[in-house]
Amino acid sequence: IKIDDSFGSNSAKITVVLEANPGVTITLDVDAGGNTSTIREVTEGHLTTVTTIADVNENDTLSIRIRADTTEGIWLNPQGISGRGDRIIDMNGAWIHWIEIQETPT
């Protein structure tokens, strides 16, 4: 992710809102020019918010990697069957709702 010149802080708050089955370990890795941060969160089966702070300093890019550690598998999605979702046959993993990057006060 390119950090715009108008970004007025040396650190950024990265927030990821996602959803996964209960017990899935989500790993959020953030790298800003060698300044790294890793957060792990175990989901409870509903919307989960994972947040970290990254030192961006003079870097002009930010790398965000999200990994869901789950067993492979496919299953019938009841939301898709009932018309409330877009998939009838689904796969294990995480559904990312949004990623937000904010300036933190200096």
N, C-alpha and C positions, 0 to 999 in steps of 0.2 A: 504494500500500500504506500503510495507516495504521500509524503507529508508536505503540505502546502507551505509556502514561504510565510503566509499569514498566521501560521500556527504560533501562538505567542507564549509558549511554555516550554520548559526543558523536560517535562514529564507528561505522559499521557495515561489516562485511565481507559483501559480496554474492557468492555463489558460484552459478554456473549450470552444471549438468551436462547436456550435450546430445550429440547424435549427428548427423552429416551426412556426405555423400559426400566423398571426398578433394578438396581444393582449394577448398572453400567458405569464403568469408570471413564470419565471424560478428562482428557489431558489437554490443557491449553498452553502452548509454547509460544512465547513472544520474543522476537529478536530485533533489536534496533542497533545495528552497527556493532555487534558483539556484546551488547548489554542484553542479557537474556533473563527471562522469567518463566518459570514453569509452575502451573497450578493444576492440582488433581482434585476432582470432585466426584463423589459417587451419587448417582441420581436416585430419586425416590419414585420415579414413574410419572412425574408431572413437570411443568415448566421449571427449569433450573437456571439460575443466573450465576455465571462464573465471571469474576472480576479480578483484574490485576493492574498494577502500575508499572509502566516502562519508562526508563530514562531515554529520551530521544535526543537530547542535547543538540548537536549540530548535524545529526543524521537526517538524510532526506527520504529514507524508506523505513518501513516497519513491516516485518514479516510475522504473520499469525498462522499457526498451525493448530488444528483441532483434530483430536483423535478420540474415537469411541472404542474402548476395549470390550468387545462383546463376541459371543460365539456366533459363527456364521449360521444362517438359517433363513428360511422363507416361511411365511405364515399367511393365513387368510385374515385380512384386515376388516374387522366388523364395521368400521366407518366407511370403507369403500363399498362393502356389500349393501349398506343401508343408504348409500348415496351422499353421505356426509363427508366423504374423503375422495381423493382422486386415484387411489390404488386399491384394487381388490386383492392382488397378491403382492405382499410387501416383504421387505428384507429387514433384518435386525440392523440397528445403527442409531444414529441421532438425527433429529430434525432441527436444523438451525433456523431460528425465527429471525434473529437479527444480530448484527455486530455493530457496536457503537464505540467510537473513539472520541474522547473529550480531553480538552486541555485541563490540566490540574493547576490550581492556584500556585503561584511561585512566591 
